[in-house]
Amino acid sequence: MENPFVFGKAVEGVYFTDRTEDAKRLSANLTHGINTVLISPRRWGKTSLVKKVMGEMDNREIIPVFIDVFQCKSEYEFYHAFATAVVRQTSSKLDEWVETVKMFLANISPKFSFGSDPMNDFTLSFEWSPKDDTELDILQLPEKIAQKKGVRIVVCIDEFQQVADFSDSLKFQKKLRSVWQHQQNVTYCMFGSKKHLMENIFNDKGMPFYKFGDMMFLKKIPTDEWVAFICAKFRETGKVISEEQATRICEATENLSSYVQHLAWVVWYKSDKVVANKDVSDAIDDLLEQNKVFFQREVEQLSEHQLNFLRALANGVTSGFSRKEVIKKYRLESSANIQSVKKALLKKDLIDIDGQELSFNDSLFKLWLKRQQFYE
């Protein structure tokens, strides 16, 4: 029987749920050449949304290029990832890849390494001298290819906030903006999971990418949408789960997309024809146990005050951390110390701030942490 739930990778087709308005807006933007910045915490479904929208476009007129820069630690690695993705995803044959490099990247020496399947299993690498203008040629590459082929290209860059960590990042961002803003046949969709870094890049008046495009902040999929989706998937596979049990899955994961699908899958394979309440409880315990080693490793890297702050947050304190009773109960030292702790946890991408309200970025970590503590 086919797995009714998908997690840990981009969700497509019948496994994708809701996001109707988000998909409509993103599709309109990218179809009409409007650069878009998509922001949400990790595991909320950004990549799935972008791939869904791009997959529904007419690829005869619009060619999508996907680039993940999460592993890029320098400008050179970014250029390498950018050039490789553009060449590979805008060409269908080996001779076309080689021709593209020779035509538009004259200063680059391409190297191809092949596996058992020459057309799909291969590695494309480049070498060039940083003294020439190859970097600019690489940034202009999608525009030149689009002009040559008579198409439009949509470049989708995942985890774009990584560029903020590059050496002399400001200069690098200025270079990107100066080239990309003049391209007429290329649209850019940048998305990232570190909200504070993405907002700093795209919403700070002093930054090069300020107002570069339409900013979209993804919200969580509502519980009623998830409940309908979960119940339908169980029904399609000959099983029955109640709306109350499906709601409990949403509550345990706080509607975080990847975790909802993961927990629903564990409940599905644990249950018989009719889901028992114990199946849901056991599934929650199993999922926490699966992630325990990662959560323990996270805790080991926290200071005592950072951990105490998270314990308070897990217990429902979302604001007012400077109150005397909160400081005393959770041993937070002082109100001045709380600000530095908050900044550190934000940088570690463990929490998010929406106005005055704080929240965990990882709902299972929150649940696990809550179960480990003994504050009353």
Long-range contacts (C-beta under 8 A, 24 or more apart in sequence): 1-237, 2-237, 3-265, 4-233, 4-234, 4-236, 4-237, 4-264, 4-265, 4-268, 5-233, 5-261, 5-262, 5-264, 5-265, 5-268, 6-261, 7-258, 7-259, 7-261, 7-262, 7-265, 8-258, 8-262, 10-47, 10-48, 10-51, 11-45, 11-48, 11-257, 11-261, 12-48, 12-51, 12-52, 12-55, 15-261, 16-48, 16-52, 17-221, 17-225, 17-226, 17-229, 18-221, 18-222, 18-225, 18-226, 18-229, 19-45, 19-49, 19-52, 19-221, 22-49, 22-216, 22-218, 23-49, 23-52, 23-53, 25-214, 25-216, 26-50, 26-53, 26-189, 26-216, 27-53, 27-56, 27-57, 29-187, 29-189, 29-213, 29-214, 30-54, 30-57, 30-62, 30-154, 30-187, 30-189, 31-57, 31-62, 33-152, 33-187, 34-187, 34-213, 34-214, 35-180, 35-187, 35-188, 35-189, 35-190, 35-212, 35-213, 35-214, 36-187, 36-188, 36-189, 36-190, 36-213, 36-214, 36-215, 36-216, 37-189, 37-190, 37-191, 37-198, 37-202, 37-212, 37-213, 37-214, 37-215, 37-216, 38-189, 38-190, 38-191, 38-192, 38-216, 38-218, 39-191, 39-192, 39-195, 39-198, 39-199, 39-215, 39-216, 39-217, 39-218, 40-193, 40-195, 40-217, 40-218, 40-219, 41-193, 41-195, 41-349, 41-352, 41-361, 42-193, 42-349, 42-361, 42-362, 43-256, 43-257, 43-258, 43-259, 43-362, 44-193, 44-218, 44-220, 44-256, 44-257, 44-258, 45-218, 45-221, 45-257, 45-258, 46-158, 46-191, 46-193, 46-218, 47-158, 47-191, 48-257, 49-218, 50-156, 50-189, 50-191, 54-154, 54-156, 57-154, 60-151, 61-151, 61-152, 62-151, 62-152, 62-153, 62-154, 63-89, 63-90, 63-146, 63-149, 63-151, 63-152, 63-153, 63-154, 64-89, 64-153, 64-154, 64-156, 65-89, 65-90, 65-142, 65-153, 65-154, 65-155, 65-156, 66-156, 66-158, 67-155, 67-156, 67-157, 67-158, 68-157, 68-158, 68-159, 69-157, 69-158, 69-159, 69-160, 69-162, 69-163, 70-158, 70-159, 70-162, 72-162, 72-163, 73-162, 73-165, 73-166, 74-166, 74-167, 75-135, 75-166, 75-167, 75-172, 76-130, 78-163, 78-166, 78-172, 79-134, 79-135, 79-138, 79-139, 80-125, 80-126, 82-138, 82-139, 82-141, 83-108, 83-126, 83-138, 83-141, 84-124, 84-125, 84-126, 86-141, 86-142, 86-145, 86-153, 86-155, 87-124, 87-141, 88-124, 90-142, 90-145, 90-149, 90-153, 94-118, 94-119, 97-124, 100-145, 101-126, 103-148, 104-137, 104-140, 104-141, 104-144, 104-145, 105-134, 105-137, 105-138, 105-141, 106-137, 107-132, 107-133, 107-134, 107-137, 108-134, 108-137, 135-175, 136-175, 136-179, 139-175, 139-176, 139-179, 139-180, 140-179, 140-183, 142-183, 142-185, 142-186, 143-183, 143-184, 143-185, 143-186, 146-185, 146-186, 147-185, 151-185, 152-185, 152-186, 152-187, 153-185, 153-186, 153-187, 154-186, 154-187, 154-188, 154-189, 155-186, 155-187, 155-188, 155-189, 156-188, 156-189, 156-190, 156-191, 157-188, 157-189, 157-190, 157-191, 158-191, 158-192, 159-191, 159-192, 159-193, 160-190, 160-191, 160-192, 160-198, 160-201, 161-192, 161-193, 161-194, 161-197, 161-198, 161-201, 162-192, 163-201, 164-197, 164-200, 164-201, 170-207, 170-208, 173-201, 173-207, 173-208, 173-209, 174-208, 176-208, 176-209, 177-208, 177-209, 177-212, 178-208, 181-212, 188-212, 188-213, 193-349, 194-349, 195-352, 196-346, 196-347, 196-353, 220-254, 220-255, 220-256, 220-257, 221-255, 221-257, 221-260, 222-255, 223-247, 223-250, 223-251, 223-255, 226-250, 226-255, 226-260, 230-260, 230-264, 233-264, 233-268, 234-268, 234-275, 237-268, 238-273, 239-268, 239-271, 239-272, 239-273, 239-274, 239-275, 240-273, 240-274, 240-275, 241-267, 241-271, 241-275, 242-275, 245-275, 245-277, 245-280, 248-280, 249-280, 252-284, 252-363, 252-367, 253-363, 253-364, 254-363, 254-366, 256-362, 256-363, 256-364, 259-287, 259-363, 259-364, 262-287, 263-287, 284-367, 287-364, 288-364, 288-367, 288-368, 288-371, 291-364, 291-365, 291-368, 292-368, 295-364, 295-365, 295-368, 295-369, 298-350, 298-365, 299-369, 301-348, 303-341, 303-344, 304-331, 305-331, 305-332, 305-333, 305-337, 305-341, 306-341, 306-344, 306-345, 308-332, 309-338, 309-341, 309-342, 309-345, 310-345, 310-350, 310-351, 310-360, 310-369, 311-369, 311-373, 311-375, 312-375, 313-351, 313-358, 313-359, 313-360, 313-366, 314-360, 314-366, 314-367, 314-369, 314-370, 314-373, 315-370, 315-373, 315-375, 318-357, 318-358, 318-359, 319-356, 319-357, 319-358, 329-375, 330-375
